[in-house]
């Protein structure tokens, strides 16, 4: 099912949109409006008659499950690839800073060998970062397990699953977090 800014959605498919979705949709609408304005001006410049401009603002449709999952995937990928402040500065005397948005991000994984990463509690760190900075995930539902499938033997890959807090129903979501050794980044992809 597609959902544009004016499409109606069946009540069973309605989910409350995350706040950032509203801002991203507004930005997308503004870009689309600017494109329409440019086309209209080009048509007038070429001697044509443009269609009448609509005066009403488009209403924001509720987000569907696939859009919600894409939004969360985007935000989780950004979270996991920001380096937290406590990776470079000792924040132990500053407990409030350590627990605040100033410390947003994941511990720095660059310059670590595969053996060091294997010995490290990465799954615990993933859970802690998601619990701290991704409020749409219900904390008690988040599970992180090492992917032991044959294709994942030569890499560090975790399966992250949990439930998104939504109205009217919570939505299950699952990601693969794969450590990229050359860049020191965690790549997040929906499974």
Backbone as ProteinMPNN parsed JSONL, in Angstrom:
{"seq_chain_A": "XXXXXXXXXXXXXXXXXXXXXXXXXXXXXXXXXXXXXXXXXXXXXXXXXXXXXXXXXXXXXXXXXXXXXXXXXXXXXXXXXXXXXXXXXXXXXXXXXXXXXXXXXXXXXXXXXXXXXXXXXXXXXXXXXXXXXXXXXXXXXXXXXXXXXXXXXXXXXXXXXXXXXXXXXXXXXXXXXXXXXXXXXXXXXXX", "coords_chain_A": {"N_chain_A": [[0.847, -1.158, 0.0], [0.589, 2.182, -0.843], [1.352, 5.375, 0.478], [0.652, 8.59, 0.2], [0.761, 12.148, 0.693], [-1.897, 12.762, 0.631], [-3.404, 10.486, 0.535], [-5.892, 8.206, 1.615], [-6.014, 5.909, 4.329], [-6.7, 2.608, 5.349], [-8.273, 2.016, 8.529], [-7.102, -0.135, 9.974], [-4.518, -0.166, 9.075], [-3.364, 2.11, 9.996], [-0.92, 3.948, 11.66], [0.648, 5.733, 14.273], [2.594, 8.442, 13.265], [6.164, 8.827, 13.584], [7.791, 11.636, 15.111], [9.944, 12.723, 13.598], [9.262, 11.804, 11.078], [7.159, 13.451, 10.366], [8.49, 15.899, 10.036], [10.264, 15.189, 7.95], [8.415, 14.538, 5.945], [7.181, 17.03, 5.604], [9.354, 18.474, 4.6], [9.783, 17.076, 2.216], [7.318, 17.615, 0.964], [7.558, 20.398, 0.677], [9.721, 20.559, -1.099], [8.539, 19.299, -3.305], [6.47, 21.119, -3.827], [7.987, 23.388, -4.53], [9.135, 22.426, -6.873], [6.834, 22.1, -8.443], [6.086, 24.803, -8.6], [8.263, 25.848, -10.062], [7.907, 24.47, -12.485], [5.427, 25.518, -13.218], [6.085, 28.238, -13.548], [7.888, 28.012, -15.675], [6.153, 27.117, -17.647], [4.456, 29.337, -17.949], [6.348, 31.195, -18.815], [6.925, 30.11, -21.279], [4.654, 30.713, -22.609], [2.355, 29.269, -22.063], [-0.655, 28.242, -20.272], [-0.927, 27.877, -16.924], [-2.224, 25.358, -14.665], [-4.735, 26.019, -12.194], [-3.546, 27.017, -9.036], [-3.543, 25.027, -6.131], [-5.108, 25.925, -3.114], [-5.353, 24.843, -0.627], [-3.689, 23.228, 2.053], [-1.906, 20.16, 1.961], [-3.078, 17.344, 3.786], [-1.57, 15.438, 6.338], [-1.143, 12.08, 5.983], [-1.757, 9.142, 7.953], [0.988, 7.073, 8.876], [2.084, 4.08, 7.256], [2.892, 0.623, 8.035], [5.244, -0.272, 6.673], [6.454, 2.164, 5.919], [6.923, 3.233, 8.452], [8.766, 1.373, 9.499], [10.872, 1.808, 7.708], [11.52, 4.459, 8.372], [12.404, 4.121, 11.034], [14.552, 2.386, 10.604], [16.27, 4.078, 9.172], [16.812, 6.021, 11.156], [17.966, 4.445, 13.2], [20.234, 3.504, 11.887], [21.596, 5.932, 11.575], [22.019, 6.558, 14.275], [23.683, 4.406, 15.128], [25.946, 4.933, 13.683], [26.977, 7.308, 14.506], [29.56, 8.57, 16.445], [29.866, 8.209, 19.836], [30.274, 10.685, 22.414], [31.614, 9.855, 24.712], [33.467, 8.113, 23.736], [35.701, 9.488, 23.127], [36.176, 11.289, 25.155], [36.608, 11.202, 28.639], [33.831, 10.64, 30.413], [33.126, 9.885, 32.947], [33.092, 11.483, 35.367], [30.909, 13.005, 34.782], [27.999, 12.225, 34.941], [25.403, 12.974, 34.125], [25.823, 14.12, 31.614], [26.822, 11.914, 30.282], [24.518, 10.36, 30.119], [22.938, 11.885, 28.488], [21.66, 13.53, 25.491], [23.882, 14.689, 24.436], [25.802, 12.768, 24.383], [25.07, 11.162, 22.34], [25.043, 8.396, 20.21], [27.13, 5.612, 19.127], [29.645, 3.614, 20.719], [33.034, 4.134, 19.653], [34.267, 2.13, 17.098], [36.303, 1.967, 15.361], [39.625, 1.136, 14.309], [39.895, -1.24, 15.691], [40.599, -4.669, 16.101], [39.313, -7.699, 14.626], [39.383, -9.738, 16.522], [39.44, -8.282, 18.939], [36.951, -7.108, 18.792], [35.343, -9.353, 18.848], [35.773, -10.23, 21.458], [34.677, -8.2, 22.882], [31.696, -6.862, 24.403], [29.606, -6.457, 22.309], [26.888, -6.926, 21.675], [25.587, -6.262, 24.041], [26.242, -3.549, 24.176], [24.911, -2.586, 21.921], [22.233, -3.008, 22.671], [22.125, -1.3, 24.928], [22.592, 1.26, 23.777], [20.42, 1.461, 21.996], [18.326, 1.35, 23.834], [18.769, 3.703, 25.256], [18.641, 5.784, 23.285], [16.678, 5.324, 21.336], [13.572, 5.711, 21.542], [11.263, 4.66, 20.407], [11.46, 1.949, 20.288], [10.402, -0.678, 22.293], [11.804, -1.156, 25.357], [12.009, -3.679, 26.851], [11.587, -5.544, 24.877], [13.648, -5.671, 23.089], [16.06, -7.607, 21.553], [19.279, -8.896, 21.015], [21.223, -10.902, 19.059], [24.023, -12.891, 18.158], [24.713, -13.485, 14.806], [24.956, -16.582, 13.564], [24.886, -17.844, 11.167], [25.914, -19.65, 8.164], [26.805, -17.847, 6.117], [27.596, -15.699, 7.611], [29.893, -16.257, 8.986], [32.494, -15.225, 8.552], [32.39, -12.631, 9.369], [31.388, -9.994, 11.633], [28.295, -10.033, 12.774], [25.074, -9.127, 13.815], [21.758, -9.959, 14.863], [19.085, -7.942, 15.391], [16.186, -7.579, 17.124], [12.886, -6.484, 17.953], [10.085, -4.667, 19.33], [8.151, -2.013, 18.034], [6.804, 0.804, 19.591], [3.614, 1.587, 19.034], [0.48, 2.97, 17.877], [-2.496, 1.569, 16.746], [-1.461, -0.885, 17.537], [1.511, -2.565, 18.662], [4.434, -2.879, 16.657], [6.333, -5.445, 15.216], [9.857, -5.519, 14.584], [12.854, -6.106, 12.753], [16.347, -6.111, 12.445], [19.524, -6.303, 10.782], [22.662, -5.946, 12.033], [25.676, -5.221, 10.884], [29.111, -5.336, 11.221], [31.431, -3.353, 9.632], [34.585, -3.857, 8.807], [36.576, -2.342, 7.494], [35.732, 0.327, 7.606], [34.92, 0.743, 10.188], [32.301, 0.997, 10.895], [28.863, 0.315, 11.763], [26.67, -1.348, 9.797], [23.303, -1.069, 9.145], [20.506, -2.926, 8.316], [17.229, -3.726, 7.276], [15.75, -6.85, 7.939]], "CA_chain_A": [[0.0, 0.0, 0.0], [1.358, 3.414, -0.837], [0.736, 6.439, 1.264], [1.159, 9.922, -0.095], [0.294, 13.116, 1.674], [-3.348, 12.927, 0.585], [-4.035, 9.18, 0.415], [-6.52, 7.705, 2.835], [-5.498, 4.611, 4.741], [-7.666, 1.854, 6.149], [-7.96, 2.157, 9.957], [-6.241, -1.214, 10.477], [-3.153, 0.095, 8.643], [-2.927, 3.403, 10.516], [0.02, 3.98, 12.775], [1.016, 7.111, 14.586], [3.913, 8.685, 12.677], [7.173, 9.393, 14.465], [7.935, 13.075, 14.941], [10.851, 13.029, 12.489], [8.551, 11.542, 9.827], [6.389, 14.654, 10.066], [9.427, 16.883, 9.495], [10.751, 14.733, 6.647], [7.305, 14.669, 4.997], [7.027, 18.463, 5.318], [10.469, 18.844, 3.726], [9.492, 16.469, 0.918], [6.213, 18.39, 0.388], [8.07, 21.713, 0.288], [10.499, 20.351, -2.327], [7.581, 19.018, -4.376], [5.792, 22.382, -4.118], [8.95, 24.226, -5.253], [9.254, 21.849, -8.212], [5.601, 22.475, -9.143], [6.172, 26.246, -8.87], [9.226, 26.033, -11.152], [7.25, 23.998, -13.71], [4.375, 26.488, -13.526], [6.749, 29.438, -14.061], [8.424, 27.681, -16.995], [5.011, 27.042, -18.553], [4.042, 30.728, -18.204], [7.426, 31.794, -19.598], [6.816, 29.578, -22.641], [3.39, 31.159, -23.195], [1.251, 28.373, -21.712], [-1.514, 28.62, -19.153], [-0.804, 26.85, -15.872], [-3.429, 24.985, -13.911], [-4.935, 26.829, -10.988], [-2.791, 26.512, -7.89], [-4.411, 24.661, -5.017], [-4.94, 26.823, -1.973], [-5.377, 24.1, 0.631], [-2.477, 22.499, 2.394], [-2.174, 18.725, 2.041], [-3.11, 16.781, 5.135], [-0.625, 14.343, 6.523], [-1.793, 10.788, 6.17], [-1.057, 8.286, 8.919], [2.066, 6.3, 8.274], [1.816, 2.643, 7.275], [3.922, -0.163, 8.724], [6.505, -0.283, 5.92], [7.069, 3.487, 6.047], [7.408, 3.354, 9.827], [9.986, 0.571, 9.615], [11.926, 2.503, 6.958], [11.916, 5.615, 9.187], [13.177, 3.641, 12.185], [15.816, 1.876, 10.078], [17.086, 5.258, 8.866], [17.247, 6.647, 12.407], [18.862, 3.525, 13.913], [21.511, 3.529, 11.165], [22.268, 7.187, 11.945], [22.437, 6.415, 15.671], [24.793, 3.465, 15.254], [27.13, 5.42, 12.986], [27.504, 8.488, 15.192], [30.478, 8.161, 17.509], [29.476, 8.848, 21.098], [31.274, 11.571, 23.01], [32.442, 9.153, 25.702], [34.522, 7.365, 23.056], [36.89, 10.331, 23.032], [36.339, 12.064, 26.388], [36.184, 10.467, 29.828], [32.647, 11.28, 30.981], [32.763, 9.282, 34.233], [32.673, 12.456, 36.384], [29.752, 13.753, 34.285], [26.961, 11.208, 34.726], [24.27, 13.534, 33.373], [26.242, 14.266, 30.216], [26.93, 10.562, 29.741], [23.175, 9.866, 29.839], [22.159, 12.865, 27.729], [21.764, 13.53, 24.037], [25.243, 15.104, 24.082], [26.583, 11.547, 24.218], [24.338, 10.399, 21.323], [25.855, 7.616, 19.293], [27.64, 4.296, 19.487], [31.085, 3.67, 21.01], [33.896, 4.079, 18.477], [34.753, 0.782, 16.811], [37.418, 2.056, 14.411], [40.952, 0.718, 14.781], [39.796, -2.436, 16.532], [40.723, -5.892, 15.318], [38.167, -8.606, 14.728], [39.487, -10.444, 17.804], [39.02, -7.358, 19.995], [35.501, -6.939, 18.693], [34.736, -10.613, 19.286], [35.859, -10.302, 22.915], [33.899, -7.089, 23.439], [30.264, -7.137, 24.562], [28.911, -5.605, 21.344], [25.424, -7.055, 21.742], [25.151, -5.47, 25.195], [26.363, -2.131, 23.82], [23.821, -2.276, 20.983], [21.002, -2.901, 23.474], [22.197, -0.094, 25.77], [22.444, 2.454, 22.934], [19.028, 1.509, 21.526], [17.472, 1.669, 24.983], [18.987, 5.1, 25.622], [18.395, 6.806, 22.265], [15.604, 4.998, 20.392], [12.402, 5.518, 22.402], [10.17, 3.948, 19.739], [11.615, 0.526, 20.582], [10.019, -1.012, 23.663], [13.06, -1.676, 25.909], [11.981, -5.085, 27.238], [11.418, -6.429, 23.725], [14.839, -5.637, 22.235], [16.983, -8.742, 21.699], [20.397, -8.867, 20.074], [21.904, -12.2, 19.042], [25.068, -13.027, 17.139], [24.287, -14.271, 13.648], [25.884, -17.704, 13.384], [24.59, -18.516, 9.901], [27.15, -19.91, 7.411], [27.288, -16.665, 5.386], [28.059, -14.685, 8.569], [31.028, -16.775, 9.751], [33.694, -14.418, 8.368], [32.132, -11.237, 9.735], [30.672, -9.793, 12.894], [26.935, -9.646, 12.389], [24.078, -9.359, 14.858], [20.342, -9.806, 14.537], [18.441, -7.095, 16.394], [14.734, -7.554, 16.935], [12.121, -5.884, 19.034], [8.768, -4.15, 18.951], [7.997, -0.563, 18.021], [5.647, 1.292, 20.324], [2.732, 2.219, 18.054], [-0.961, 2.944, 18.108], [-3.145, 0.891, 17.854], [-0.744, -2.106, 17.921], [2.964, -2.529, 18.549], [4.87, -3.468, 15.393], [7.635, -6.111, 15.325], [10.856, -5.064, 13.613], [14.087, -6.883, 12.844], [17.466, -5.537, 11.712], [20.829, -6.951, 10.81], [23.732, -4.979, 12.293], [26.9, -5.858, 10.405], [30.292, -4.504, 11.411], [32.285, -3.202, 8.457], [35.929, -3.739, 9.382], [37.39, -1.308, 6.849], [35.289, 1.68, 7.972], [34.609, 0.818, 11.613], [30.887, 1.364, 11.016], [27.853, -0.732, 11.815], [25.665, -1.178, 8.75], [21.998, -1.532, 9.592], [19.575, -3.231, 7.233], [16.075, -4.505, 7.715], [15.85, -8.251, 7.542]], "C_chain_A": [[0.894, 1.221, 0.0], [0.616, 4.459, -0.054], [1.383, 7.75, 0.883], [0.567, 10.879, 0.913], [-1.214, 13.268, 1.662], [-4.094, 11.606, 0.495], [-4.699, 8.783, 1.721], [-6.033, 6.286, 3.088], [-6.566, 3.913, 5.561], [-7.286, 1.956, 7.616], [-7.018, 1.086, 10.487], [-4.776, -0.963, 10.128], [-2.583, 1.388, 9.211], [-1.978, 3.216, 11.695], [0.347, 5.437, 13.047], [2.422, 7.365, 14.046], [4.899, 9.202, 13.713], [7.341, 10.879, 14.156], [8.832, 13.418, 13.753], [10.191, 12.761, 11.143], [7.764, 12.777, 9.409], [7.309, 15.711, 9.46], [9.941, 16.468, 8.119], [9.665, 14.863, 5.585], [7.085, 16.133, 4.631], [8.132, 18.943, 4.383], [10.229, 18.312, 2.315], [8.376, 17.241, 0.211], [6.692, 19.753, -0.097], [8.899, 21.608, -0.991], [9.582, 20.12, -3.513], [6.855, 20.296, -4.792], [6.716, 23.316, -4.905], [9.123, 23.731, -6.684], [8.027, 22.204, -9.053], [5.614, 23.953, -9.514], [7.112, 26.513, -10.044], [8.618, 25.591, -12.479], [6.182, 24.982, -14.164], [4.988, 27.76, -14.13], [7.332, 29.2, -15.448], [7.309, 27.632, -18.027], [4.53, 28.444, -18.925], [5.08, 31.422, -19.088], [7.355, 31.353, -21.055], [5.487, 29.926, -23.293], [2.206, 30.261, -22.89], [0.433, 28.924, -20.562], [-1.426, 27.529, -18.098], [-2.158, 26.527, -15.251], [-3.53, 25.885, -12.691], [-4.195, 26.182, -9.821], [-3.748, 26.175, -6.761], [-4.078, 25.527, -3.806], [-4.903, 26.078, -0.645], [-4.046, 23.396, 0.831], [-2.803, 21.013, 2.437], [-2.184, 18.258, 3.494], [-2.134, 15.622, 5.205], [-1.393, 13.058, 6.8], [-1.065, 10.02, 7.262], [-0.018, 7.447, 8.178], [1.686, 4.819, 8.291], [3.031, 1.904, 7.846], [5.266, -0.132, 7.998], [7.227, 1.06, 6.013], [7.653, 3.686, 7.443], [8.716, 2.584, 10.005], [11.148, 1.226, 8.874], [12.434, 3.717, 7.736], [12.804, 5.175, 10.353], [14.53, 3.103, 11.723], [16.772, 3.035, 9.785], [17.662, 5.864, 10.146], [18.201, 5.758, 13.204], [20.226, 3.486, 13.222], [22.29, 4.797, 11.506], [22.807, 7.104, 13.372], [23.687, 5.547, 15.787], [26.068, 3.963, 14.583], [27.576, 6.805, 13.435], [28.411, 7.971, 16.303], [30.109, 8.939, 18.766], [30.633, 9.662, 21.673], [32.18, 10.824, 23.985], [33.462, 8.215, 25.067], [35.816, 8.159, 23.011], [37.192, 11.11, 24.307], [35.86, 11.209, 27.556], [35.023, 11.218, 30.487], [32.261, 10.702, 32.339], [32.434, 10.314, 35.315], [31.4, 13.223, 35.999], [28.617, 12.796, 33.931], [25.795, 11.741, 33.899], [24.615, 13.725, 31.901], [26.296, 12.896, 29.561], [25.563, 10.003, 29.365], [22.331, 10.795, 28.993], [22.365, 12.712, 26.227], [23.138, 14.012, 23.57], [26.139, 13.901, 23.811], [25.931, 10.614, 23.192], [25.314, 9.639, 20.439], [26.314, 6.306, 19.899], [29.127, 4.435, 19.807], [31.908, 3.465, 19.736], [34.455, 2.671, 18.294], [35.935, 0.789, 15.851], [38.71, 1.631, 15.099], [40.892, -0.441, 15.768], [39.915, -3.66, 15.616], [39.467, -6.734, 15.495], [38.197, -9.342, 16.068], [39.047, -9.559, 18.966], [37.506, -7.184, 19.987], [34.762, -8.192, 19.138], [34.698, -10.683, 20.811], [34.992, -9.242, 23.59], [32.421, -7.465, 23.505], [29.455, -6.241, 23.621], [27.401, -5.716, 21.449], [24.865, -6.271, 22.925], [25.212, -3.974, 24.916], [25.252, -1.714, 22.864], [22.516, -2.091, 21.751], [21.003, -1.607, 24.283], [21.98, 1.179, 24.951], [21.015, 2.574, 22.426], [18.079, 1.889, 22.655], [17.574, 3.15, 25.336], [18.449, 6.08, 24.582], [17.319, 6.462, 21.238], [14.34, 4.682, 21.175], [11.242, 4.792, 21.731], [10.261, 2.446, 19.947], [11.267, 0.285, 22.046], [11.21, -1.726, 24.303], [13.05, -3.167, 26.244], [11.876, -6.054, 26.073], [12.666, -6.522, 22.858], [15.755, -6.809, 22.578], [18.062, -8.615, 20.634], [21.103, -10.207, 20.179], [22.936, -12.211, 17.92], [24.542, -13.927, 16.034], [25.341, -15.339, 13.391], [25.602, -18.471, 12.089], [25.883, -18.682, 9.097], [27.689, -18.677, 6.674], [27.835, -15.578, 6.315], [29.296, -15.127, 9.345], [32.269, -15.896, 9.668], [33.506, -12.943, 8.724], [31.434, -11.178, 11.085], [29.31, -9.225, 12.533], [25.97, -10.05, 13.487], [22.68, -9.194, 14.292], [19.71, -9.06, 15.703], [16.948, -7.146, 16.127], [14.06, -6.997, 18.176], [10.768, -5.438, 18.528], [8.775, -2.633, 19.04], [6.727, -0.2, 18.759], [4.789, 2.099, 19.359], [1.3, 2.198, 18.545], [-1.612, 2.479, 16.822], [-2.412, -0.361, 18.328], [0.753, -1.88, 17.82], [3.375, -3.313, 17.31], [6.218, -4.153, 15.594], [8.584, -5.598, 14.239], [12.124, -5.875, 13.828], [15.136, -6.253, 11.935], [18.631, -6.502, 11.73], [21.843, -5.832, 11.004], [25.042, -5.673, 11.95], [28.057, -4.883, 10.561], [31.131, -4.53, 10.154], [33.694, -2.888, 8.949], [36.734, -2.599, 8.773], [37.006, 0.103, 7.272], [35.043, 1.844, 9.464], [33.162, 1.175, 11.877], [30.028, 0.116, 11.159], [26.829, -0.436, 10.727], [24.379, -1.816, 9.23], [21.132, -1.768, 8.37], [18.416, -4.02, 7.812], [16.215, -5.913, 7.178], [14.605, -8.697, 6.861]], "O_chain_A": [[1.856, 1.287, 0.765], [-0.61, 4.423, 0.059], [2.544, 7.991, 1.212], [-0.062, 10.457, 1.883], [-1.773, 13.849, 2.593], [-5.32, 11.61, 0.387], [-4.147, 8.995, 2.801], [-5.683, 5.561, 2.157], [-7.254, 4.539, 6.367], [-6.098, 1.981, 7.936], [-6.208, 1.37, 11.369], [-3.883, -1.482, 10.798], [-1.432, 1.727, 8.934], [-2.228, 2.419, 12.6], [0.322, 6.27, 12.141], [3.342, 6.598, 14.331], [4.514, 9.936, 14.623], [7.053, 11.317, 13.042], [8.507, 14.319, 12.979], [10.522, 13.421, 10.159], [7.711, 13.11, 8.225], [6.947, 16.352, 8.474], [10.044, 17.301, 7.219], [9.949, 15.253, 4.453], [6.828, 16.445, 3.468], [7.876, 19.732, 3.473], [10.45, 19.023, 1.335], [8.462, 17.498, -0.99], [6.281, 20.214, -1.162], [8.796, 22.465, -1.869], [9.802, 20.665, -4.594], [6.649, 20.53, -5.983], [6.27, 23.968, -5.849], [9.245, 24.535, -7.607], [8.152, 22.562, -10.224], [5.201, 24.321, -10.613], [6.794, 27.313, -10.924], [8.795, 26.266, -13.493], [6.047, 25.25, -15.358], [4.469, 28.295, -15.11], [7.279, 30.083, -16.304], [7.501, 28.06, -19.165], [4.23, 28.707, -20.09], [4.72, 32.156, -20.008], [7.682, 32.122, -21.959], [5.213, 29.487, -24.41], [1.125, 30.49, -23.434], [0.782, 29.939, -19.959], [-1.807, 26.386, -18.349], [-3.098, 27.319, -15.308], [-2.535, 26.438, -12.221], [-4.217, 24.963, -9.648], [-4.661, 26.946, -6.465], [-2.915, 25.814, -3.524], [-4.462, 26.634, 0.36], [-3.373, 23.02, -0.129], [-3.878, 20.639, 2.907], [-1.396, 18.722, 4.318], [-1.916, 14.918, 4.219], [-2.188, 12.977, 7.737], [0.13, 10.23, 7.471], [-0.16, 7.164, 6.988], [1.042, 4.354, 9.231], [4.07, 2.512, 8.105], [6.31, 0.019, 8.633], [8.447, 1.107, 6.166], [8.742, 4.238, 7.596], [9.665, 3.097, 10.599], [12.281, 1.203, 9.353], [13.636, 3.98, 7.76], [13.835, 5.792, 10.621], [15.545, 3.338, 12.378], [17.955, 2.966, 10.121], [18.85, 6.181, 10.213], [19.143, 6.258, 13.817], [21.258, 3.44, 13.891], [23.504, 4.747, 11.703], [23.928, 7.534, 13.639], [24.641, 5.918, 16.47], [27.155, 3.469, 14.88], [28.453, 7.408, 12.817], [28.054, 7.035, 17.017], [30.048, 10.169, 18.756], [31.805, 9.361, 21.446], [33.372, 11.117, 24.079], [34.244, 7.585, 25.779], [36.899, 7.589, 22.876], [38.324, 11.544, 24.521], [34.815, 10.564, 27.467], [35.211, 12.297, 31.049], [31.176, 10.997, 32.84], [31.553, 10.046, 36.132], [30.876, 14.0, 36.798], [28.315, 12.587, 32.756], [25.258, 11.022, 33.056], [23.768, 13.507, 31.035], [25.869, 12.731, 28.419], [25.45, 9.252, 28.397], [21.143, 10.542, 28.79], [23.141, 11.874, 25.767], [23.519, 13.768, 22.425], [27.127, 14.012, 23.085], [26.209, 9.415, 23.177], [26.307, 10.202, 19.976], [25.944, 5.941, 21.015], [29.803, 5.286, 19.228], [31.514, 2.707, 18.85], [35.039, 2.096, 19.213], [36.506, -0.262, 15.558], [38.858, 1.757, 16.315], [41.785, -0.583, 16.602], [39.394, -3.671, 14.501], [38.667, -6.502, 16.402], [37.151, -9.547, 16.683], [38.362, -10.024, 19.877], [36.866, -7.123, 21.038], [33.687, -8.11, 19.733], [33.712, -11.138, 21.391], [34.621, -9.391, 24.754], [31.958, -8.304, 22.732], [28.709, -5.372, 24.073], [26.698, -4.713, 21.327], [23.79, -5.681, 22.826], [24.349, -3.217, 25.36], [24.71, -0.615, 22.98], [21.781, -1.133, 21.513], [19.999, -0.897, 24.321], [21.261, 2.078, 25.387], [20.451, 3.668, 22.422], [17.14, 2.658, 22.453], [16.571, 3.778, 25.677], [17.862, 7.1, 24.945], [17.075, 7.264, 20.336], [14.058, 3.516, 21.448], [10.322, 4.349, 22.418], [9.264, 1.737, 19.803], [11.781, 0.967, 22.933], [11.595, -2.799, 23.839], [14.022, -3.857, 25.937], [12.055, -7.258, 26.253], [12.733, -7.375, 21.973], [16.169, -6.983, 23.724], [17.779, -8.266, 19.487], [21.533, -10.605, 21.262], [22.733, -11.608, 16.865], [23.994, -14.997, 16.296], [26.48, -15.03, 13.041], [26.03, -19.614, 11.937], [26.843, -17.944, 9.315], [28.903, -18.482, 6.612], [28.471, -14.633, 5.848], [29.709, -14.436, 10.276], [33.031, -15.829, 10.633], [34.358, -12.11, 8.418], [30.955, -12.187, 11.603], [29.19, -8.097, 12.055], [26.034, -11.159, 14.019], [22.444, -8.407, 13.375], [19.79, -9.493, 16.853], [16.493, -6.799, 15.037], [14.597, -7.039, 19.283], [10.358, -5.794, 17.423], [9.318, -2.045, 19.975], [5.688, -0.832, 18.568], [5.193, 3.174, 18.915], [0.958, 1.5, 19.5], [-1.24, 3.038, 15.791], [-2.704, -0.86, 19.415], [1.215, -1.096, 16.991], [2.732, -4.301, 16.955], [7.156, -3.527, 16.088], [8.164, -5.286, 13.124], [12.43, -6.281, 14.949], [14.846, -5.904, 10.791], [18.715, -7.394, 12.574], [21.878, -4.879, 10.225], [25.465, -6.6, 12.642], [27.993, -3.747, 10.092], [31.501, -5.597, 9.664], [33.962, -1.794, 9.445], [37.505, -1.95, 9.48], [37.859, 0.99, 7.298], [34.965, 2.97, 9.956], [32.827, 1.615, 12.977], [30.406, -0.978, 10.74], [26.193, 0.617, 10.742], [24.369, -2.966, 9.669], [21.036, -0.911, 7.491], [18.582, -4.856, 8.701], [16.741, -6.127, 6.086], [14.506, -9.855, 6.454]]}, "name": "protein", "num_of_chains": 1, "seq": "XXXXXXXXXXXXXXXXXXXXXXXXXXXXXXXXXXXXXXXXXXXXXXXXXXXXXXXXXXXXXXXXXXXXXXXXXXXXXXXXXXXXXXXXXXXXXXXXXXXXXXXXXXXXXXXXXXXXXXXXXXXXXXXXXXXXXXXXXXXXXXXXXXXXXXXXXXXXXXXXXXXXXXXXXXXXXXXXXXXXXXXXXXXXXXX"}
